[in-house]
Amino acid sequence: MYDVSNGTLAIWPNGSYRTSQTNYPVISTAAGMVKYPQYTSVGVNFRSLYNPKLLYGTLINMQSSLQPACGKWVIYNMVHSLEANVPHGSWFTDANCCVAGTLTVVTNAGY
């Protein structure tokens, strides 16, 4: 798998993670998560205060009072929303996650 962000190419094995499996971000209300994670058909979504360590393919450890949301997830889509020139502007990260170990790349020959 790969990602190009800010002029840097990151490559990691398919079925693996961008971060090490022993040193990954904790997502909790104490660490900046806003409200509760939301369940989706493929995993969970969450909003947190801006965290530059949250990137596509990052393994995270979700800690929540909603027990089914707790555990390891991998980010498959995320957006950083930064309003630097707006007084009291938002500085958030919105992420979509799937169960760790289920993110794979599907390719289509000819495209």
Order of alpha helices (4+ residues) and beta strands (2+ residues): beta-beta-beta-beta-beta-beta-beta-beta
